Amino acid sequence: MKTDPETFILGNTSLIAPPHVPEIRLHLASEVHDLWLKTEEELQDIGLPPPFWAFAWAGGQGLARYILDHPEIVRGKNVLDFASGSGLVAIAAKMAGAADVLAADIDPWTRTAIALNAAANGVEIGFFGEDLVGRPVDADVVLAGDVFYDSDFARALVPWFEGLCRQGKVVLVGDPGRAYLPKQQLTACATYQVPVTRVLEDSDVKKTTVWRFAAD
């Protein structure tokens, strides 16, 4: 990496509570930070992939809210937070009483972001930085916020999630109406109106649903 992740994150974010999950604070970028305004070329110059970890996306906020409001889903269980980003959902699971939480994300910057965010909330979160899609998972509950935004990625996720469900694992997805959500395999658990930033989304509030995935 051209830039030290911890130094950069601490210098370009603030500890902010996502609006739909005020119990949790994350190192996030806002309009007052240069990170918010950097172009893709500027990010490449400092060796930084698109900083998805610096924002609290609607799907993650909805899923974290659901887990905090229904702690019995994760209490005493092993939990995987897939495509974790900031670690918001992983932190919510640990705060709700999960025995062990593993945050997985292929962006190397998320390792540092999640560690900083976990420490800010007084919880311990494990981290896995390799691609998990299609691989076996040692978890009772799999959580995934905002993952159906790309057609190729969705096509890879669906059979993997199906296989996990057949193994008896609970798979929950938080989604604000992304284009490639496989609704035919989902059962709605809860719906929220989640405040978001118009710079990131097409509205100030996103209708966000938490779904339980099921195999065909």
Residue pairs with C-beta under 8 A, 6 or more apart in sequence:
1 47
1 108
2 45
2 46
2 47
3 46
3 47
3 48
5 108
5 109
5 111
5 112
5 113
6 112
6 116
8 46
8 48
9 27
9 54
9 109
9 112
9 113
9 116
10 27
10 116
12 29
12 33
12 34
12 35
12 54
13 27
13 28
13 29
13 33
13 35
13 54
14 27
14 28
14 30
14 32
14 33
15 25
15 26
15 27
15 120
16 25
16 26
16 27
16 28
16 30
16 56
17 23
17 24
17 25
17 26
18 24
18 26
18 28
18 56
18 61
18 64
18 88
19 56
19 61
19 194
19 195
20 61
20 62
20 64
20 65
20 192
20 194
20 195
21 56
21 61
21 64
21 65
21 68
21 88
21 92
23 68
23 95
24 64
24 88
24 91
24 92
24 95
24 121
25 117
25 120
25 121
26 56
26 86
26 87
26 88
26 91
26 117
26 120
27 54
27 86
27 113
27 116
27 117
27 120
28 54
28 55
28 56
28 86
29 35
29 36
29 51
29 54
29 55
30 36
31 199
35 51
35 54
36 199
40 50
43 49
43 50
43 51
48 109
49 107
49 108
49 109
51 109
52 85
52 107
53 85
53 86
53 87
53 105
53 107
53 109
53 110
53 113
53 114
54 86
54 113
55 85
55 86
55 197
55 200
56 86
56 88
57 85
57 145
57 146
57 176
57 196
57 200
58 146
58 174
58 176
58 194
58 196
58 201
58 206
58 208
59 145
59 146
59 147
59 173
59 174
59 175
59 176
59 178
59 208
60 85
60 86
60 88
60 89
60 145
60 146
60 174
61 88
61 145
61 174
61 192
61 194
61 196
61 208
62 145
62 174
62 175
62 176
62 190
62 192
62 194
62 208
62 209
62 210
63 89
63 92
63 143
63 144
63 145
63 172
63 173
63 174
63 210
64 88
64 89
64 91
64 92
64 145
64 174
65 92
65 192
65 194
66 73
66 172
66 174
66 189
66 190
66 192
66 210
67 73
67 74
67 89
67 92
67 93
67 96
67 143
67 172
68 92
68 95
68 96
69 190
70 96
71 96
71 97
73 96
73 141
73 170
73 172
74 93
74 96
74 97
74 98
74 141
75 96
75 97
75 98
76 97
76 98
76 99
77 98
77 99
77 139
77 140
77 141
78 98
78 99
78 100
78 101
78 102
78 138
78 139
78 140
78 141
79 90
79 93
79 94
79 98
79 100
79 101
79 102
79 139
79 140
79 141
79 142
79 143
80 101
80 102
80 104
80 132
80 137
80 139
80 141
80 142
80 143
81 87
81 89
81 90
81 93
81 101
81 102
81 103
81 104
81 143
81 144
81 145
82 104
82 132
82 142
82 143
82 144
82 147
83 104
83 105
83 144
83 145
83 146
83 147
84 90
84 103
84 104
84 105
84 110
84 114
85 105
85 107
85 110
85 113
85 145
86 110
86 113
86 114
86 117
87 103
87 110
87 113
87 114
87 117
87 118
87 125
88 117
88 145
89 143
89 145
89 174
90 101
90 102
90 103
90 114
90 118
90 125
90 143
91 117
91 118
91 121
91 123
91 125
93 101
93 141
93 143
94 101
94 118
94 123
94 124
94 125
95 121
95 123
98 141
100 126
101 123
101 125
101 126
102 125
102 126
102 127
102 128
102 139
103 110
103 114
103 125
103 126
103 127
103 128
104 127
104 128
104 129
104 130
104 132
105 111
105 114
105 127
105 129
106 129
106 130
106 131
108 129
110 127
110 129
111 127
111 129
114 125
114 127
115 125
115 127
118 124
118 125
133 156
133 157
133 160
134 156
134 159
134 160
137 164
137 169
139 169
140 169
140 170
141 169
141 170
141 171
141 172
142 161
142 164
142 169
142 170
142 171
142 172
143 172
143 174
144 157
144 161
144 171
144 172
144 173
144 174
145 173
145 174
145 175
146 174
146 175
146 176
146 178
147 153
147 154
147 157
147 173
147 175
148 154
148 157
148 173
148 175
148 178
148 179
148 180
148 181
148 182
149 178
149 179
149 180
150 180
151 179
151 180
153 180
154 180
154 181
154 182
158 182
158 185
161 171
161 185
161 213
162 185
162 213
162 215
162 216
163 215
164 171
165 171
165 213
165 214
165 215
166 215
170 212
171 212
171 213
172 189
172 210
172 211
172 212
172 213
173 181
173 186
173 210
173 211
173 212
173 213
174 208
174 209
174 210
174 211
175 181
175 208
175 209
175 211
176 194
176 196
176 201
176 206
176 207
176 208
176 209
177 206
177 207
177 208
177 209
181 211
183 211
185 213
185 214
185 215
185 216
186 211
186 212
186 213
186 214
187 211
187 212
187 214
188 209
188 210
188 211
189 209
189 210
189 211
189 212
190 209
190 210
191 207
191 208
191 209
191 210
192 207
192 208
192 209
192 210
193 205
193 206
193 207
193 208
194 205
194 206
194 207
194 208
195 204
195 205
196 203
196 204
196 205
196 206
197 204
198 204
